[in-house]
Amino acid sequence: MRILDRLAHIDRRLIFLTIGLAVAIPIIMKLKMPIRISSEVRSAYETIEDLPEGSVVLASIDYDATSAPELTPMFRSFLRQCFRKKLKVVYTGHIAIGLPLAQFDLDMIATECGAVYGVDYINLGYRPGYTAVMIGIGREIRDFFAVDYRGVPVDSFPMMEGIHNYGDIALIVDFAHGLAAEYWIQYVVSRFGVRMFACVTGVMAPTLYPYLQAGQITGIIGGLQGAAEYEVLVGQPESAAFGMPAQSIAHLFILAFIVFGNIGYFISRRKK
Amino acid sequence: MKREVPIIITFLTGFLCVIAFFIPHPPLGDLQQRFLVWYAIVYGFTMVLGLDSLLKYNVKKITQRKEGWQYSYVLLFGLALVLVTGFQSWLKYGTPFELRSSFMYCYIHIIVPLQATMFALLAFFISSAAYRAFRARTFEATLLLVAAAIVMLGRVPIGKMIWSEIPVVSDWLLNIPQLAAKRGIQIGVYLGGVVMSLRIILGIERTYLT
């Protein structure tokens, strides 16, 4: 009984320490676990696979460093898949502080895949306006992005020839940790009929299931699990796949703490 | 006139944007695009407004020696550092986003780690909060608890290792009960949004003017 009582009053520092170790040890020991591929991630992967060579994909970076561990692996896998399929990537975003972060990945994966700036991909940078920019691109992209992130006119790049609005874009992929994915669906997908799938954090993924089931988006890559599945599909498992054992064990410990808390709660209620 | 002019502007722009949605041809489509560009410009200036507000608040905090005033010095120093490095990099490289620039050095070595650290702390607080607050007090709370446990296990590989059907049950929970509740809430929220938009466009809702 005394042990059960103690379980109900665990010092929060002990919880912090346990969670810290539950995350750190699997990473240090490089544990591996099998990754199950879900239908929504496979569907997102196949959306890109089905695109013909030379198609234009718009990638919107709507996250910053707070969500980078979940979304960066997705973005890297996405770029690898696009560049291997010889697709053209137009890169923009609505979180000013997040764009330079993804720019590293863009440059790194472009070098790895031999993609050339201005020919295979372009970084349009950030423009304020959020939904106004999303809707405005539907008429003419140059009304908002006359120059790229370095101030070079977009018309000087060969890949921008013939890209004017959503009619010239085959797919939108949003990398978001907030409401941006929903805005893309509501303001762009439903109005201009562009195909889209979303790469979002674990907490945001359930919000998008109604849109997936209604056929408004073709797939969801959600959280570290989704990122790990996508990495496996693209054939290059990296940080997300290696992070899954840590997340698995952390989840187990959190559940164990919840069970302990409930045992203590029922014991104290019975005493009263 | 102080109230009438903004109401007229709101009515005209709102009404035009609704019409342009159905008839995107010239001149309505062009006019809507112009409004969208203006909106983006105004949106940009709201950042200047935010900067002004942030400066005023922290300078006041320092001068009045309010609790935690020392941290306002750190904030103002950070603000000045980012501004100075941003302009210096812009002048030197033509863009602050050049990888060798001082601005990007601050971004990589200060902003990114600080943001990541702040968010990483959440994992510890969520664990502690779940332990203390997630109690099966009622039938509904027990349902929520069981569903959360299944989804938590179903979303990680160890769930399948414990019992192969856990991911299947987790997917069912996400796709059926969760979706039904979510869809109902979303339809209600968006109907409310449509009503509120109409009230603003028609000038019935005027609280934004105060």
Interface residues (C-beta under 8 A of the other chain):
Chain A: I10 R12 I15 F16 T18 I19 G20 V23 M33 P34 I35 R36 S38 D64 A65 T66 S67 A68 P69 I97 L99 P100 L101 Q103 F104 D107 G125 R127 P128 G129 Y130 A132 V133 I135 G136 R139 E140 D143 F144 Y149 R150 G151 R191 G202 P206 T207 Y209 P210 Q213 G223 Q225 M244 P245 Q247 S248 I249 A250 H251 L252 F253 I254 L255 F257 I258 F260 G261 N262 Y265
Chain B: F21 P24 G29 Q33 L36 V37 Y39 A40 I41 Y43 G44 T46 M47 G94 T95 F97 E98 L99 M104 Y107 I111 V112 P113 Q115 A116 M118 F119 A123 F124 I126 S127 S128 A130 Y131 R132 F134 R135 A136 R137 L145 A149 M152 L153 R155 V156 P157 I158 G159 K160 M161 P167 D171 L174 N175 Q178 L179 K182 R183 Q186
